[in-house]
Amino acid sequence: MVESIKQNFERLIALYEGEKQKNAQLASQLEEYRAAVQSSEQQITDLKRQIENLKLAGAFTGNGGSSAVAKEKIDKLIREIDKCISFLEK
């Protein structure tokens, strides 16, 4: 009886250790995936910025852009510059 309980207890400990190892592996995998997602999000942000820059450059060169888009972008940049200047003056 005691031997049976001891064997069951040892088996339970072995199962626990196996699940603990599996949990650690999954946690490591999750961190890898999170890092990959963050990298992808940064790449998406960079690509969107490049698209905007290309659209703006196209508006100035006349390659498919409109002067209204160029004016809007310039106005936005001027507002950002004014905001930075006001922060510097404080």
Residue pairs with C-beta under 8 A, 6 or more apart in sequence:
52 73
55 65
55 69
55 73
56 65
56 69
56 70
56 73
57 63
57 65
58 64
58 65
59 65
59 66
59 67
59 69
59 70
59 73
60 70
